[in-house]
């Protein structure tokens, strides 16, 4: 059974209950909120571990509108995809919300199967992002665990230098370079320079390193 959470935020109790029943019947864990304020309070309580979830957000709510709720959720750096439910007159607003980062929107009335399909797509995208984020955190922790000398050797490897060149540059023996290189590979969870290059490439867009990838030398 899929127990991913679907957060349903709508000030209409009939819609909340109907959507909750729909997703419960499909094996999802549905949580209902009668307004943006209550939902945001619940989201703040989960900031330490956001988990795997998606938000189904009505665009017309009082006193906190769906758009305001969405902007405040973004300010919390919440990773959950947000899908807006909108009426015909709100389509242009919903499109603007998507352009500002919402996952998608659906116009009422909608087909149940279509809504479930869109939610499943959002969850799949969120899962992919979550896995990537976890791997990035692991790599950052691995980099942080390197000793100053290991980091110097890594910097030389990144520049594509051979062990002998690294030894000359750092004033150590090639055997010591090999020792540090082995430690680097172990901490980074790789067995070759090519794997190391791929791992560092994952962090490059995040600004961890902008140096060229290491050559596959000495493996």
MODELLER restraints for C-alpha pairs under 7 A, 6 or more apart:
rsr = mdl.restraints
at = mdl.atoms
rsr.add(forms.Gaussian(group=physical.xy_distance, feature=features.Distance(at['CA:1:A'], at['CA:27:A']), mean=5.41, stdev=0.5))
rsr.add(forms.Gaussian(group=physical.xy_distance, feature=features.Distance(at['CA:2:A'], at['CA:27:A']), mean=5.28, stdev=0.5))
rsr.add(forms.Gaussian(group=physical.xy_distance, feature=features.Distance(at['CA:2:A'], at['CA:28:A']), mean=5.43, stdev=0.5))
rsr.add(forms.Gaussian(group=physical.xy_distance, feature=features.Distance(at['CA:3:A'], at['CA:27:A']), mean=6.41, stdev=0.5))
rsr.add(forms.Gaussian(group=physical.xy_distance, feature=features.Distance(at['CA:3:A'], at['CA:28:A']), mean=4.79, stdev=0.5))
rsr.add(forms.Gaussian(group=physical.xy_distance, feature=features.Distance(at['CA:3:A'], at['CA:29:A']), mean=5.11, stdev=0.5))
rsr.add(forms.Gaussian(group=physical.xy_distance, feature=features.Distance(at['CA:4:A'], at['CA:28:A']), mean=5.64, stdev=0.5))
rsr.add(forms.Gaussian(group=physical.xy_distance, feature=features.Distance(at['CA:4:A'], at['CA:29:A']), mean=5.84, stdev=0.5))
rsr.add(forms.Gaussian(group=physical.xy_distance, feature=features.Distance(at['CA:4:A'], at['CA:52:A']), mean=5.83, stdev=0.5))
rsr.add(forms.Gaussian(group=physical.xy_distance, feature=features.Distance(at['CA:4:A'], at['CA:53:A']), mean=5.75, stdev=0.5))
rsr.add(forms.Gaussian(group=physical.xy_distance, feature=features.Distance(at['CA:5:A'], at['CA:28:A']), mean=6.30, stdev=0.5))
rsr.add(forms.Gaussian(group=physical.xy_distance, feature=features.Distance(at['CA:5:A'], at['CA:29:A']), mean=4.75, stdev=0.5))
rsr.add(forms.Gaussian(group=physical.xy_distance, feature=features.Distance(at['CA:5:A'], at['CA:30:A']), mean=5.60, stdev=0.5))
rsr.add(forms.Gaussian(group=physical.xy_distance, feature=features.Distance(at['CA:5:A'], at['CA:31:A']), mean=6.91, stdev=0.5))
rsr.add(forms.Gaussian(group=physical.xy_distance, feature=features.Distance(at['CA:5:A'], at['CA:52:A']), mean=6.55, stdev=0.5))
rsr.add(forms.Gaussian(group=physical.xy_distance, feature=features.Distance(at['CA:5:A'], at['CA:53:A']), mean=4.60, stdev=0.5))
rsr.add(forms.Gaussian(group=physical.xy_distance, feature=features.Distance(at['CA:5:A'], at['CA:54:A']), mean=6.57, stdev=0.5))
rsr.add(forms.Gaussian(group=physical.xy_distance, feature=features.Distance(at['CA:6:A'], at['CA:28:A']), mean=6.97, stdev=0.5))
rsr.add(forms.Gaussian(group=physical.xy_distance, feature=features.Distance(at['CA:6:A'], at['CA:29:A']), mean=6.20, stdev=0.5))
rsr.add(forms.Gaussian(group=physical.xy_distance, feature=features.Distance(at['CA:6:A'], at['CA:30:A']), mean=4.71, stdev=0.5))
rsr.add(forms.Gaussian(group=physical.xy_distance, feature=features.Distance(at['CA:6:A'], at['CA:31:A']), mean=6.10, stdev=0.5))
rsr.add(forms.Gaussian(group=physical.xy_distance, feature=features.Distance(at['CA:6:A'], at['CA:53:A']), mean=5.75, stdev=0.5))
rsr.add(forms.Gaussian(group=physical.xy_distance, feature=features.Distance(at['CA:6:A'], at['CA:54:A']), mean=5.20, stdev=0.5))
rsr.add(forms.Gaussian(group=physical.xy_distance, feature=features.Distance(at['CA:6:A'], at['CA:55:A']), mean=5.89, stdev=0.5))
rsr.add(forms.Gaussian(group=physical.xy_distance, feature=features.Distance(at['CA:7:A'], at['CA:30:A']), mean=6.02, stdev=0.5))
rsr.add(forms.Gaussian(group=physical.xy_distance, feature=features.Distance(at['CA:7:A'], at['CA:31:A']), mean=4.88, stdev=0.5))
rsr.add(forms.Gaussian(group=physical.xy_distance, feature=features.Distance(at['CA:7:A'], at['CA:32:A']), mean=5.94, stdev=0.5))
rsr.add(forms.Gaussian(group=physical.xy_distance, feature=features.Distance(at['CA:7:A'], at['CA:54:A']), mean=6.21, stdev=0.5))
rsr.add(forms.Gaussian(group=physical.xy_distance, feature=features.Distance(at['CA:7:A'], at['CA:55:A']), mean=4.67, stdev=0.5))
rsr.add(forms.Gaussian(group=physical.xy_distance, feature=features.Distance(at['CA:7:A'], at['CA:56:A']), mean=5.94, stdev=0.5))
rsr.add(forms.Gaussian(group=physical.xy_distance, feature=features.Distance(at['CA:8:A'], at['CA:16:A']), mean=6.43, stdev=0.5))
rsr.add(forms.Gaussian(group=physical.xy_distance, feature=features.Distance(at['CA:8:A'], at['CA:31:A']), mean=6.06, stdev=0.5))
rsr.add(forms.Gaussian(group=physical.xy_distance, feature=features.Distance(at['CA:8:A'], at['CA:32:A']), mean=4.76, stdev=0.5))
rsr.add(forms.Gaussian(group=physical.xy_distance, feature=features.Distance(at['CA:8:A'], at['CA:33:A']), mean=6.09, stdev=0.5))
rsr.add(forms.Gaussian(group=physical.xy_distance, feature=features.Distance(at['CA:8:A'], at['CA:55:A']), mean=6.18, stdev=0.5))
rsr.add(forms.Gaussian(group=physical.xy_distance, feature=features.Distance(at['CA:8:A'], at['CA:56:A']), mean=4.88, stdev=0.5))
rsr.add(forms.Gaussian(group=physical.xy_distance, feature=features.Distance(at['CA:8:A'], at['CA:57:A']), mean=6.25, stdev=0.5))
rsr.add(forms.Gaussian(group=physical.xy_distance, feature=features.Distance(at['CA:9:A'], at['CA:32:A']), mean=6.03, stdev=0.5))
rsr.add(forms.Gaussian(group=physical.xy_distance, feature=features.Distance(at['CA:9:A'], at['CA:33:A']), mean=4.77, stdev=0.5))
rsr.add(forms.Gaussian(group=physical.xy_distance, feature=features.Distance(at['CA:9:A'], at['CA:34:A']), mean=6.03, stdev=0.5))
rsr.add(forms.Gaussian(group=physical.xy_distance, feature=features.Distance(at['CA:9:A'], at['CA:35:A']), mean=5.97, stdev=0.5))
rsr.add(forms.Gaussian(group=physical.xy_distance, feature=features.Distance(at['CA:9:A'], at['CA:36:A']), mean=6.77, stdev=0.5))
rsr.add(forms.Gaussian(group=physical.xy_distance, feature=features.Distance(at['CA:9:A'], at['CA:39:A']), mean=6.95, stdev=0.5))
rsr.add(forms.Gaussian(group=physical.xy_distance, feature=features.Distance(at['CA:9:A'], at['CA:56:A']), mean=6.15, stdev=0.5))
rsr.add(forms.Gaussian(group=physical.xy_distance, feature=features.Distance(at['CA:9:A'], at['CA:57:A']), mean=4.95, stdev=0.5))
rsr.add(forms.Gaussian(group=physical.xy_distance, feature=features.Distance(at['CA:9:A'], at['CA:58:A']), mean=6.22, stdev=0.5))
rsr.add(forms.Gaussian(group=physical.xy_distance, feature=features.Distance(at['CA:10:A'], at['CA:16:A']), mean=6.02, stdev=0.5))
rsr.add(forms.Gaussian(group=physical.xy_distance, feature=features.Distance(at['CA:10:A'], at['CA:33:A']), mean=6.47, stdev=0.5))
rsr.add(forms.Gaussian(group=physical.xy_distance, feature=features.Distance(at['CA:10:A'], at['CA:34:A']), mean=5.41, stdev=0.5))
rsr.add(forms.Gaussian(group=physical.xy_distance, feature=features.Distance(at['CA:10:A'], at['CA:35:A']), mean=5.91, stdev=0.5))
rsr.add(forms.Gaussian(group=physical.xy_distance, feature=features.Distance(at['CA:10:A'], at['CA:57:A']), mean=6.49, stdev=0.5))
rsr.add(forms.Gaussian(group=physical.xy_distance, feature=features.Distance(at['CA:10:A'], at['CA:58:A']), mean=5.28, stdev=0.5))
rsr.add(forms.Gaussian(group=physical.xy_distance, feature=features.Distance(at['CA:10:A'], at['CA:61:A']), mean=6.86, stdev=0.5))
rsr.add(forms.Gaussian(group=physical.xy_distance, feature=features.Distance(at['CA:11:A'], at['CA:34:A']), mean=4.65, stdev=0.5))
rsr.add(forms.Gaussian(group=physical.xy_distance, feature=features.Distance(at['CA:11:A'], at['CA:35:A']), mean=5.46, stdev=0.5))
rsr.add(forms.Gaussian(group=physical.xy_distance, feature=features.Distance(at['CA:11:A'], at['CA:61:A']), mean=5.99, stdev=0.5))
rsr.add(forms.Gaussian(group=physical.xy_distance, feature=features.Distance(at['CA:16:A'], at['CA:32:A']), mean=6.27, stdev=0.5))
rsr.add(forms.Gaussian(group=physical.xy_distance, feature=features.Distance(at['CA:20:A'], at['CA:30:A']), mean=5.43, stdev=0.5))
rsr.add(forms.Gaussian(group=physical.xy_distance, feature=features.Distance(at['CA:23:A'], at['CA:30:A']), mean=6.27, stdev=0.5))
rsr.add(forms.Gaussian(group=physical.xy_distance, feature=features.Distance(at['CA:24:A'], at['CA:30:A']), mean=6.22, stdev=0.5))
rsr.add(forms.Gaussian(group=physical.xy_distance, feature=features.Distance(at['CA:33:A'], at['CA:39:A']), mean=5.60, stdev=0.5))
rsr.add(forms.Gaussian(group=physical.xy_distance, feature=features.Distance(at['CA:35:A'], at['CA:61:A']), mean=6.95, stdev=0.5))
rsr.add(forms.Gaussian(group=physical.xy_distance, feature=features.Distance(at['CA:36:A'], at['CA:64:A']), mean=5.61, stdev=0.5))
rsr.add(forms.Gaussian(group=physical.xy_distance, feature=features.Distance(at['CA:36:A'], at['CA:66:A']), mean=6.90, stdev=0.5))
rsr.add(forms.Gaussian(group=physical.xy_distance, feature=features.Distance(at['CA:36:A'], at['CA:69:A']), mean=5.28, stdev=0.5))
rsr.add(forms.Gaussian(group=physical.xy_distance, feature=features.Distance(at['CA:37:A'], at['CA:64:A']), mean=6.80, stdev=0.5))
rsr.add(forms.Gaussian(group=physical.xy_distance, feature=features.Distance(at['CA:40:A'], at['CA:73:A']), mean=6.74, stdev=0.5))
rsr.add(forms.Gaussian(group=physical.xy_distance, feature=features.Distance(at['CA:52:A'], at['CA:127:A']), mean=6.89, stdev=0.5))
rsr.add(forms.Gaussian(group=physical.xy_distance, feature=features.Distance(at['CA:53:A'], at['CA:80:A']), mean=5.73, stdev=0.5))
rsr.add(forms.Gaussian(group=physical.xy_distance, feature=features.Distance(at['CA:53:A'], at['CA:123:A']), mean=6.70, stdev=0.5))
rsr.add(forms.Gaussian(group=physical.xy_distance, feature=features.Distance(at['CA:54:A'], at['CA:80:A']), mean=5.06, stdev=0.5))
rsr.add(forms.Gaussian(group=physical.xy_distance, feature=features.Distance(at['CA:54:A'], at['CA:81:A']), mean=5.06, stdev=0.5))
rsr.add(forms.Gaussian(group=physical.xy_distance, feature=features.Distance(at['CA:54:A'], at['CA:82:A']), mean=6.08, stdev=0.5))
rsr.add(forms.Gaussian(group=physical.xy_distance, feature=features.Distance(at['CA:54:A'], at['CA:122:A']), mean=6.90, stdev=0.5))
rsr.add(forms.Gaussian(group=physical.xy_distance, feature=features.Distance(at['CA:54:A'], at['CA:123:A']), mean=6.32, stdev=0.5))
rsr.add(forms.Gaussian(group=physical.xy_distance, feature=features.Distance(at['CA:55:A'], at['CA:80:A']), mean=6.57, stdev=0.5))
rsr.add(forms.Gaussian(group=physical.xy_distance, feature=features.Distance(at['CA:55:A'], at['CA:81:A']), mean=6.15, stdev=0.5))
rsr.add(forms.Gaussian(group=physical.xy_distance, feature=features.Distance(at['CA:55:A'], at['CA:82:A']), mean=4.65, stdev=0.5))
rsr.add(forms.Gaussian(group=physical.xy_distance, feature=features.Distance(at['CA:55:A'], at['CA:83:A']), mean=6.09, stdev=0.5))
rsr.add(forms.Gaussian(group=physical.xy_distance, feature=features.Distance(at['CA:56:A'], at['CA:82:A']), mean=6.06, stdev=0.5))
rsr.add(forms.Gaussian(group=physical.xy_distance, feature=features.Distance(at['CA:56:A'], at['CA:83:A']), mean=5.00, stdev=0.5))
rsr.add(forms.Gaussian(group=physical.xy_distance, feature=features.Distance(at['CA:56:A'], at['CA:84:A']), mean=5.94, stdev=0.5))
rsr.add(forms.Gaussian(group=physical.xy_distance, feature=features.Distance(at['CA:56:A'], at['CA:85:A']), mean=6.95, stdev=0.5))
rsr.add(forms.Gaussian(group=physical.xy_distance, feature=features.Distance(at['CA:57:A'], at['CA:66:A']), mean=6.15, stdev=0.5))
rsr.add(forms.Gaussian(group=physical.xy_distance, feature=features.Distance(at['CA:57:A'], at['CA:82:A']), mean=6.81, stdev=0.5))
rsr.add(forms.Gaussian(group=physical.xy_distance, feature=features.Distance(at['CA:57:A'], at['CA:83:A']), mean=6.03, stdev=0.5))
rsr.add(forms.Gaussian(group=physical.xy_distance, feature=features.Distance(at['CA:57:A'], at['CA:84:A']), mean=4.77, stdev=0.5))
rsr.add(forms.Gaussian(group=physical.xy_distance, feature=features.Distance(at['CA:57:A'], at['CA:85:A']), mean=5.96, stdev=0.5))
rsr.add(forms.Gaussian(group=physical.xy_distance, feature=features.Distance(at['CA:58:A'], at['CA:66:A']), mean=5.63, stdev=0.5))
rsr.add(forms.Gaussian(group=physical.xy_distance, feature=features.Distance(at['CA:58:A'], at['CA:84:A']), mean=5.65, stdev=0.5))
rsr.add(forms.Gaussian(group=physical.xy_distance, feature=features.Distance(at['CA:58:A'], at['CA:85:A']), mean=4.78, stdev=0.5))
rsr.add(forms.Gaussian(group=physical.xy_distance, feature=features.Distance(at['CA:58:A'], at['CA:86:A']), mean=6.38, stdev=0.5))
rsr.add(forms.Gaussian(group=physical.xy_distance, feature=features.Distance(at['CA:59:A'], at['CA:65:A']), mean=6.25, stdev=0.5))
rsr.add(forms.Gaussian(group=physical.xy_distance, feature=features.Distance(at['CA:59:A'], at['CA:66:A']), mean=4.12, stdev=0.5))
rsr.add(forms.Gaussian(group=physical.xy_distance, feature=features.Distance(at['CA:59:A'], at['CA:67:A']), mean=6.23, stdev=0.5))
rsr.add(forms.Gaussian(group=physical.xy_distance, feature=features.Distance(at['CA:59:A'], at['CA:84:A']), mean=6.00, stdev=0.5))
rsr.add(forms.Gaussian(group=physical.xy_distance, feature=features.Distance(at['CA:59:A'], at['CA:85:A']), mean=6.04, stdev=0.5))
rsr.add(forms.Gaussian(group=physical.xy_distance, feature=features.Distance(at['CA:59:A'], at['CA:86:A']), mean=5.67, stdev=0.5))
rsr.add(forms.Gaussian(group=physical.xy_distance, feature=features.Distance(at['CA:60:A'], at['CA:66:A']), mean=5.89, stdev=0.5))
rsr.add(forms.Gaussian(group=physical.xy_distance, feature=features.Distance(at['CA:80:A'], at['CA:126:A']), mean=6.75, stdev=0.5))
rsr.add(forms.Gaussian(group=physical.xy_distance, feature=features.Distance(at['CA:81:A'], at['CA:102:A']), mean=6.67, stdev=0.5))
rsr.add(forms.Gaussian(group=physical.xy_distance, feature=features.Distance(at['CA:81:A'], at['CA:103:A']), mean=5.35, stdev=0.5))
rsr.add(forms.Gaussian(group=physical.xy_distance, feature=features.Distance(at['CA:81:A'], at['CA:122:A']), mean=6.21, stdev=0.5))
rsr.add(forms.Gaussian(group=physical.xy_distance, feature=features.Distance(at['CA:81:A'], at['CA:126:A']), mean=6.63, stdev=0.5))
rsr.add(forms.Gaussian(group=physical.xy_distance, feature=features.Distance(at['CA:82:A'], at['CA:102:A']), mean=5.20, stdev=0.5))
rsr.add(forms.Gaussian(group=physical.xy_distance, feature=features.Distance(at['CA:82:A'], at['CA:103:A']), mean=5.16, stdev=0.5))
rsr.add(forms.Gaussian(group=physical.xy_distance, feature=features.Distance(at['CA:82:A'], at['CA:104:A']), mean=6.96, stdev=0.5))
rsr.add(forms.Gaussian(group=physical.xy_distance, feature=features.Distance(at['CA:83:A'], at['CA:102:A']), mean=6.36, stdev=0.5))
rsr.add(forms.Gaussian(group=physical.xy_distance, feature=features.Distance(at['CA:83:A'], at['CA:103:A']), mean=5.44, stdev=0.5))
rsr.add(forms.Gaussian(group=physical.xy_distance, feature=features.Distance(at['CA:83:A'], at['CA:104:A']), mean=4.84, stdev=0.5))
rsr.add(forms.Gaussian(group=physical.xy_distance, feature=features.Distance(at['CA:83:A'], at['CA:105:A']), mean=5.04, stdev=0.5))
rsr.add(forms.Gaussian(group=physical.xy_distance, feature=features.Distance(at['CA:84:A'], at['CA:94:A']), mean=6.78, stdev=0.5))
rsr.add(forms.Gaussian(group=physical.xy_distance, feature=features.Distance(at['CA:84:A'], at['CA:104:A']), mean=6.45, stdev=0.5))
rsr.add(forms.Gaussian(group=physical.xy_distance, feature=features.Distance(at['CA:84:A'], at['CA:105:A']), mean=4.38, stdev=0.5))
rsr.add(forms.Gaussian(group=physical.xy_distance, feature=features.Distance(at['CA:84:A'], at['CA:106:A']), mean=6.29, stdev=0.5))
rsr.add(forms.Gaussian(group=physical.xy_distance, feature=features.Distance(at['CA:85:A'], at['CA:105:A']), mean=5.75, stdev=0.5))
rsr.add(forms.Gaussian(group=physical.xy_distance, feature=features.Distance(at['CA:85:A'], at['CA:106:A']), mean=5.10, stdev=0.5))
rsr.add(forms.Gaussian(group=physical.xy_distance, feature=features.Distance(at['CA:85:A'], at['CA:107:A']), mean=5.95, stdev=0.5))
rsr.add(forms.Gaussian(group=physical.xy_distance, feature=features.Distance(at['CA:85:A'], at['CA:108:A']), mean=6.73, stdev=0.5))
rsr.add(forms.Gaussian(group=physical.xy_distance, feature=features.Distance(at['CA:86:A'], at['CA:94:A']), mean=6.94, stdev=0.5))
rsr.add(forms.Gaussian(group=physical.xy_distance, feature=features.Distance(at['CA:86:A'], at['CA:105:A']), mean=7.00, stdev=0.5))
rsr.add(forms.Gaussian(group=physical.xy_distance, feature=features.Distance(at['CA:86:A'], at['CA:106:A']), mean=6.16, stdev=0.5))
rsr.add(forms.Gaussian(group=physical.xy_distance, feature=features.Distance(at['CA:86:A'], at['CA:107:A']), mean=4.87, stdev=0.5))
rsr.add(forms.Gaussian(group=physical.xy_distance, feature=features.Distance(at['CA:86:A'], at['CA:108:A']), mean=5.93, stdev=0.5))
rsr.add(forms.Gaussian(group=physical.xy_distance, feature=features.Distance(at['CA:87:A'], at['CA:107:A']), mean=5.47, stdev=0.5))
rsr.add(forms.Gaussian(group=physical.xy_distance, feature=features.Distance(at['CA:87:A'], at['CA:108:A']), mean=5.29, stdev=0.5))
rsr.add(forms.Gaussian(group=physical.xy_distance, feature=features.Distance(at['CA:88:A'], at['CA:107:A']), mean=6.41, stdev=0.5))
rsr.add(forms.Gaussian(group=physical.xy_distance, feature=features.Distance(at['CA:94:A'], at['CA:105:A']), mean=6.29, stdev=0.5))
rsr.add(forms.Gaussian(group=physical.xy_distance, feature=features.Distance(at['CA:98:A'], at['CA:104:A']), mean=5.77, stdev=0.5))
rsr.add(forms.Gaussian(group=physical.xy_distance, feature=features.Distance(at['CA:136:A'], at['CA:202:A']), mean=6.96, stdev=0.5))
rsr.add(forms.Gaussian(group=physical.xy_distance, feature=features.Distance(at['CA:136:A'], at['CA:203:A']), mean=6.50, stdev=0.5))
rsr.add(forms.Gaussian(group=physical.xy_distance, feature=features.Distance(at['CA:139:A'], at['CA:188:A']), mean=6.69, stdev=0.5))
rsr.add(forms.Gaussian(group=physical.xy_distance, feature=features.Distance(at['CA:142:A'], at['CA:187:A']), mean=5.71, stdev=0.5))
rsr.add(forms.Gaussian(group=physical.xy_distance, feature=features.Distance(at['CA:142:A'], at['CA:188:A']), mean=5.50, stdev=0.5))
rsr.add(forms.Gaussian(group=physical.xy_distance, feature=features.Distance(at['CA:146:A'], at['CA:184:A']), mean=6.96, stdev=0.5))
rsr.add(forms.Gaussian(group=physical.xy_distance, feature=features.Distance(at['CA:150:A'], at['CA:180:A']), mean=5.57, stdev=0.5))
rsr.add(forms.Gaussian(group=physical.xy_distance, feature=features.Distance(at['CA:150:A'], at['CA:184:A']), mean=6.52, stdev=0.5))
rsr.add(forms.Gaussian(group=physical.xy_distance, feature=features.Distance(at['CA:153:A'], at['CA:166:A']), mean=6.90, stdev=0.5))
rsr.add(forms.Gaussian(group=physical.xy_distance, feature=features.Distance(at['CA:156:A'], at['CA:166:A']), mean=6.13, stdev=0.5))
rsr.add(forms.Gaussian(group=physical.xy_distance, feature=features.Distance(at['CA:157:A'], at['CA:214:A']), mean=5.22, stdev=0.5))
rsr.add(forms.Gaussian(group=physical.xy_distance, feature=features.Distance(at['CA:158:A'], at['CA:211:A']), mean=6.40, stdev=0.5))
rsr.add(forms.Gaussian(group=physical.xy_distance, feature=features.Distance(at['CA:158:A'], at['CA:212:A']), mean=5.94, stdev=0.5))
rsr.add(forms.Gaussian(group=physical.xy_distance, feature=features.Distance(at['CA:158:A'], at['CA:213:A']), mean=5.13, stdev=0.5))
rsr.add(forms.Gaussian(group=physical.xy_distance, feature=features.Distance(at['CA:158:A'], at['CA:214:A']), mean=4.15, stdev=0.5))
rsr.add(forms.Gaussian(group=physical.xy_distance, feature=features.Distance(at['CA:159:A'], at['CA:211:A']), mean=6.90, stdev=0.5))
rsr.add(forms.Gaussian(group=physical.xy_distance, feature=features.Distance(at['CA:159:A'], at['CA:212:A']), mean=6.09, stdev=0.5))
rsr.add(forms.Gaussian(group=physical.xy_distance, feature=features.Distance(at['CA:159:A'], at['CA:213:A']), mean=6.91, stdev=0.5))
rsr.add(forms.Gaussian(group=physical.xy_distance, feature=features.Distance(at['CA:159:A'], at['CA:214:A']), mean=5.87, stdev=0.5))
rsr.add(forms.Gaussian(group=physical.xy_distance, feature=features.Distance(at['CA:160:A'], at['CA:214:A']), mean=4.51, stdev=0.5))
rsr.add(forms.Gaussian(group=physical.xy_distance, feature=features.Distance(at['CA:160:A'], at['CA:215:A']), mean=4.78, stdev=0.5))
rsr.add(forms.Gaussian(group=physical.xy_distance, feature=features.Distance(at['CA:162:A'], at['CA:217:A']), mean=6.62, stdev=0.5))
rsr.add(forms.Gaussian(group=physical.xy_distance, feature=features.Distance(at['CA:163:A'], at['CA:174:A']), mean=5.79, stdev=0.5))
rsr.add(forms.Gaussian(group=physical.xy_distance, feature=features.Distance(at['CA:163:A'], at['CA:177:A']), mean=6.24, stdev=0.5))
rsr.add(forms.Gaussian(group=physical.xy_distance, feature=features.Distance(at['CA:164:A'], at['CA:174:A']), mean=5.53, stdev=0.5))
rsr.add(forms.Gaussian(group=physical.xy_distance, feature=features.Distance(at['CA:167:A'], at['CA:173:A']), mean=5.30, stdev=0.5))
rsr.add(forms.Gaussian(group=physical.xy_distance, feature=features.Distance(at['CA:167:A'], at['CA:174:A']), mean=5.23, stdev=0.5))
rsr.add(forms.Gaussian(group=physical.xy_distance, feature=features.Distance(at['CA:167:A'], at['CA:177:A']), mean=6.22, stdev=0.5))
rsr.add(forms.Gaussian(group=physical.xy_distance, feature=features.Distance(at['CA:185:A'], at['CA:191:A']), mean=5.91, stdev=0.5))
rsr.add(forms.Gaussian(group=physical.xy_distance, feature=features.Distance(at['CA:190:A'], at['CA:196:A']), mean=5.94, stdev=0.5))
rsr.add(forms.Gaussian(group=physical.xy_distance, feature=features.Distance(at['CA:192:A'], at['CA:219:A']), mean=5.91, stdev=0.5))
rsr.add(forms.Gaussian(group=physical.xy_distance, feature=features.Distance(at['CA:193:A'], at['CA:214:A']), mean=6.44, stdev=0.5))
rsr.add(forms.Gaussian(group=physical.xy_distance, feature=features.Distance(at['CA:193:A'], at['CA:215:A']), mean=6.61, stdev=0.5))
rsr.add(forms.Gaussian(group=physical.xy_distance, feature=features.Distance(at['CA:193:A'], at['CA:216:A']), mean=4.79, stdev=0.5))
rsr.add(forms.Gaussian(group=physical.xy_distance, feature=features.Distance(at['CA:193:A'], at['CA:217:A']), mean=6.86, stdev=0.5))
rsr.add(forms.Gaussian(group=physical.xy_distance, feature=features.Distance(at['CA:193:A'], at['CA:219:A']), mean=6.94, stdev=0.5))
rsr.add(forms.Gaussian(group=physical.xy_distance, feature=features.Distance(at['CA:194:A'], at['CA:216:A']), mean=5.45, stdev=0.5))
rsr.add(forms.Gaussian(group=physical.xy_distance, feature=features.Distance(at['CA:197:A'], at['CA:213:A']), mean=5.02, stdev=0.5))
rsr.add(forms.Gaussian(group=physical.xy_distance, feature=features.Distance(at['CA:197:A'], at['CA:214:A']), mean=5.80, stdev=0.5))
rsr.add(forms.Gaussian(group=physical.xy_distance, feature=features.Distance(at['CA:203:A'], at['CA:209:A']), mean=6.82, stdev=0.5))
rsr.add(forms.Gaussian(group=physical.xy_distance, feature=features.Distance(at['CA:204:A'], at['CA:210:A']), mean=5.85, stdev=0.5))
